[in-house]
């Protein structure tokens, strides 16, 4: 199956959503981010919330356009069976999707519940955070032909949604023990800045005049240091500045990557 394609306008919208996520500091701002997905893939219902893996899921609902009664019933009975949440429990993945387990057997009661409330197509995503604090995002009643595009879109955006949501919910509270700052080398910082600017590994290797293997090696180390699995999550963590601190960059040069003030969005 071919990779779903985004138009230039859709890519611009994704960039706008990622940029807006950096400044969200209120719960309604998170909801606006989630609702903005509608501009790329239309849907009828959406919702977001948090789960605490250290306390047996312990779900909480952030915002939702699903029917109120459905939310109450699903939060109590169905969320633990949601494939995206289940994979947060059973795998080490940072970002999960209900599409990762397309053949999972949904309990008949949950299937009937969805039918009763007119819930048809569904896609959910989960993001693993610190101290077992995870977030989930769900979308329903979208065109089934758009499922692959919606999944790719969520792979890109949910790390940004997660950081915004947890920041607003004060998930990283002051009374938690301080975690050691993750320090990247100057070269790692430089590479991550170019990744955040949208450059490919090959383009970065040309700009920095190093081999492609060297760039890949550095990226692997960066992912391990900040605890992510892919470049989309790395970009989200870099842009939000929640999970690491970067050492001061070296003196400016002709190929110096863009600074935070002029980085493209």
C-alpha positions as CSV (number, residue, x, y, z in Angstrom):
1,X,0.0,0.0,0.0
2,X,1.3,3.4,-1.0
3,X,2.0,6.1,1.6
4,X,-0.9,8.5,1.9
5,X,0.1,11.9,0.4
6,X,-0.5,15.4,1.9
7,X,-0.9,18.3,-0.3
8,X,1.2,21.4,0.1
9,X,-1.7,23.2,1.8
10,X,-2.2,20.3,4.2
11,X,1.5,20.3,5.1
12,X,1.2,24.0,5.8
13,X,-1.7,23.3,8.1
14,X,0.3,20.6,9.9
15,X,3.1,23.1,10.4
16,X,0.7,25.7,11.8
17,X,-0.8,23.1,14.3
18,X,2.7,22.1,15.5
19,X,3.7,25.8,15.9
20,X,0.5,26.6,17.8
21,X,1.1,23.6,20.1
22,X,4.3,25.3,21.5
23,X,2.4,28.1,23.1
24,X,-0.7,26.3,24.4
25,X,-1.1,26.8,28.1
26,X,-4.8,26.3,28.7
27,X,-7.0,23.3,28.3
28,X,-9.2,24.9,25.7
29,X,-6.1,25.5,23.7
30,X,-5.5,21.7,23.6
31,X,-9.0,21.2,22.4
32,X,-8.5,23.7,19.6
33,X,-5.3,21.8,18.5
34,X,-7.2,18.5,18.4
35,X,-10.1,20.1,16.5
36,X,-7.7,21.5,13.9
37,X,-7.2,18.0,12.6
38,X,-10.6,18.6,11.0
39,X,-9.0,20.9,8.5
40,X,-7.1,18.0,7.0
41,X,-9.3,14.9,7.7
42,X,-13.0,15.7,8.5
43,X,-14.6,13.7,11.3
44,X,-17.7,13.9,13.5
45,X,-16.5,13.1,17.0
46,X,-13.2,13.5,18.8
47,X,-11.9,13.4,22.3
48,X,-8.7,13.5,24.4
49,X,-7.7,12.6,27.9
50,X,-5.0,11.1,30.1
51,X,-4.3,7.6,31.5
52,X,-2.0,6.9,34.4
53,X,-0.2,3.5,33.9
54,X,1.1,3.5,37.4
55,X,-2.4,3.3,38.8
56,X,-4.1,0.8,36.6
57,X,-4.9,3.2,33.8
58,X,-6.9,5.6,36.0
59,X,-8.4,7.5,33.0
60,X,-9.5,11.1,33.0
61,X,-11.3,12.9,30.2
62,X,-10.0,16.2,28.9
63,X,-12.4,17.3,26.1
64,X,-14.9,15.4,24.0
65,X,-17.6,15.9,21.3
66,X,-18.8,12.4,21.8
67,X,-22.2,12.0,23.4
68,X,-21.9,12.5,27.2
69,X,-23.5,9.2,28.1
70,X,-21.2,7.3,25.7
71,X,-18.2,9.0,27.3
72,X,-19.3,7.9,30.7
73,X,-19.8,4.3,29.7
74,X,-16.7,4.0,27.5
75,X,-14.4,5.6,30.1
76,X,-15.6,3.0,32.6
77,X,-15.7,-0.1,30.4
78,X,-14.1,0.4,27.0
79,X,-11.0,2.5,27.4
80,X,-8.9,-0.4,28.8
81,X,-9.8,-2.4,25.7
82,X,-8.9,0.4,23.3
83,X,-6.0,-0.9,21.2
84,X,-3.9,2.2,21.5
85,X,-4.2,2.3,25.3
86,X,-3.6,-1.5,25.4
87,X,-0.4,-1.1,23.5
88,X,0.8,1.5,26.0
89,X,0.3,-1.1,28.7
90,X,1.8,-4.1,26.8
91,X,4.6,-2.6,24.6
92,X,7.4,-0.2,25.0
93,X,6.3,2.1,22.2
94,X,6.2,5.8,22.8
95,X,3.4,6.5,20.3
96,X,0.7,3.9,19.7
97,X,-2.2,3.6,17.4
98,X,-5.3,1.5,17.3
99,X,-4.3,0.7,13.7
100,X,-1.3,-1.2,15.1
101,X,-3.7,-4.0,16.1
102,X,-6.3,-4.1,13.3
103,X,-7.3,-7.7,14.2
104,X,-7.8,-7.1,17.9
105,X,-11.1,-8.7,19.1
106,X,-13.2,-5.9,20.6
107,X,-15.6,-7.0,23.3
108,X,-19.1,-7.4,22.0
109,X,-20.4,-5.0,24.6
110,X,-18.1,-2.2,23.4
111,X,-19.1,-2.9,19.8
112,X,-22.8,-2.7,20.7
113,X,-22.2,0.5,22.7
114,X,-20.6,2.2,19.7
115,X,-23.4,1.1,17.4
116,X,-26.0,2.4,19.9
117,X,-24.5,5.9,19.8
118,X,-23.8,6.0,16.1
119,X,-20.0,5.5,16.4
120,X,-18.7,4.0,13.1
121,X,-15.1,4.4,12.0
122,X,-12.7,4.9,14.9
123,X,-9.0,5.7,15.2
124,X,-7.2,6.3,18.5
125,X,-3.6,7.2,19.4
126,X,-1.7,7.1,22.7
127,X,1.5,8.8,23.8
128,X,3.7,7.6,26.6
129,X,4.9,10.2,29.0
130,X,7.0,10.5,32.2
131,X,6.1,8.7,35.4
132,X,3.4,6.6,33.7
133,X,1.4,9.8,32.6
134,X,0.1,9.1,29.1
135,X,-2.4,10.8,26.9
136,X,-4.8,9.4,24.3
137,X,-6.6,11.0,21.4
138,X,-9.7,9.5,19.6
139,X,-11.4,10.3,16.4
140,X,-14.6,8.8,14.9
141,X,-16.9,8.9,11.9
142,X,-14.4,9.9,9.4
143,X,-14.3,8.6,5.8
144,X,-12.8,5.1,5.9
145,X,-10.9,6.0,2.8
146,X,-9.0,8.6,4.8
147,X,-8.0,6.2,7.6
148,X,-4.4,5.9,6.4
149,X,-4.0,9.6,6.1
150,X,-5.5,10.2,9.5
151,X,-3.1,7.6,11.0
152,X,-0.1,9.3,9.5
153,X,-1.3,12.7,10.6
154,X,-1.7,11.4,14.2
155,X,1.8,9.9,14.1
156,X,3.1,13.4,13.3
157,X,0.9,15.5,15.6
158,X,0.1,13.4,18.7
159,X,3.6,14.0,20.3
160,X,2.9,17.7,20.1
161,X,-0.6,17.3,21.4
162,X,0.7,15.2,24.3
163,X,3.2,17.8,25.5
164,X,0.6,20.6,25.3
165,X,-2.0,18.5,27.1
166,X,0.4,17.4,29.9
167,X,1.7,20.9,30.3
168,X,-1.8,22.2,30.8
169,X,-2.7,19.4,33.2
170,X,0.5,20.1,35.2
171,X,1.6,16.5,34.7
172,X,5.2,17.5,35.5
173,X,4.3,18.9,38.9
174,X,6.8,20.8,41.1
175,X,6.7,18.2,43.8
176,X,8.1,15.5,41.6
177,X,11.8,14.8,42.1
178,X,13.9,16.7,39.6
179,X,15.1,14.7,36.7
180,X,18.7,15.1,35.4
181,X,18.8,17.3,32.4
182,X,19.5,15.5,29.1
183,X,22.4,17.2,27.5
184,X,23.1,16.9,23.8
185,X,26.4,17.5,22.3
186,X,26.9,20.5,20.0
187,X,26.8,18.3,16.9
188,X,23.6,16.5,18.2
189,X,22.0,19.9,18.8
190,X,23.0,21.0,15.3
191,X,21.5,17.9,13.7
192,X,18.3,18.2,15.7
193,X,17.8,21.8,14.8
194,X,18.0,20.8,11.1
195,X,15.6,17.9,11.7
196,X,13.2,20.4,13.2
197,X,13.6,22.6,10.2
198,X,12.4,19.8,8.0
199,X,15.6,18.6,6.5
200,X,16.1,14.9,5.5
201,X,19.1,12.9,6.7
202,X,20.8,13.2,3.3
203,X,20.3,17.0,3.3
204,X,21.7,17.3,6.8
205,X,24.8,15.2,5.7
206,X,25.4,17.6,2.8
207,X,24.9,20.7,4.9
208,X,27.2,19.5,7.7
209,X,29.7,17.8,5.3
210,X,29.5,14.5,7.0
211,X,28.5,11.1,5.9
212,X,24.9,9.9,5.9
213,X,25.8,7.1,8.3
214,X,27.2,9.7,10.7
215,X,23.9,11.6,10.7
216,X,22.0,8.4,11.3
217,X,24.3,7.4,14.1
218,X,23.9,10.8,15.8
219,X,20.1,10.6,15.4
220,X,20.0,7.2,17.0
221,X,21.9,8.6,20.0
222,X,19.6,11.6,20.2
223,X,16.5,9.4,20.2
224,X,18.0,7.3,23.0
225,X,18.9,10.3,25.1
226,X,15.5,12.0,24.9
227,X,13.5,8.8,25.0
228,X,11.7,8.9,21.6
229,X,11.5,6.5,18.7
230,X,11.2,8.6,15.6
231,X,12.0,12.1,14.2
232,X,8.4,13.3,14.6
233,X,8.6,12.8,18.4
234,X,12.1,14.2,18.5
235,X,10.8,17.4,16.8
236,X,8.0,17.7,19.2
237,X,10.2,17.3,22.3
238,X,12.8,19.7,20.8
239,X,10.2,22.4,20.0
240,X,8.4,22.2,23.3
241,X,11.6,22.0,25.4
242,X,9.9,19.8,27.9
243,X,12.3,16.9,28.1
244,X,15.8,18.1,27.6
245,X,18.0,21.1,27.7
246,X,20.5,21.9,25.0
247,X,24.0,23.1,25.5
248,X,24.8,26.5,24.1
249,X,25.5,26.3,20.4
250,X,28.9,27.0,18.9
251,X,29.8,30.3,17.2
252,X,27.7,31.2,14.2
253,X,28.8,29.8,10.8
254,X,27.5,30.1,7.3
255,X,25.6,26.8,7.6
256,X,24.4,27.4,11.1
257,X,20.8,26.0,11.5
258,X,18.0,28.5,12.2
259,X,17.6,29.8,15.7
260,X,14.5,29.5,17.7
261,X,13.4,33.0,16.7
262,X,13.5,32.4,13.0
263,X,13.0,28.7,12.7
264,X,10.5,27.9,9.9
265,X,7.1,26.6,10.9
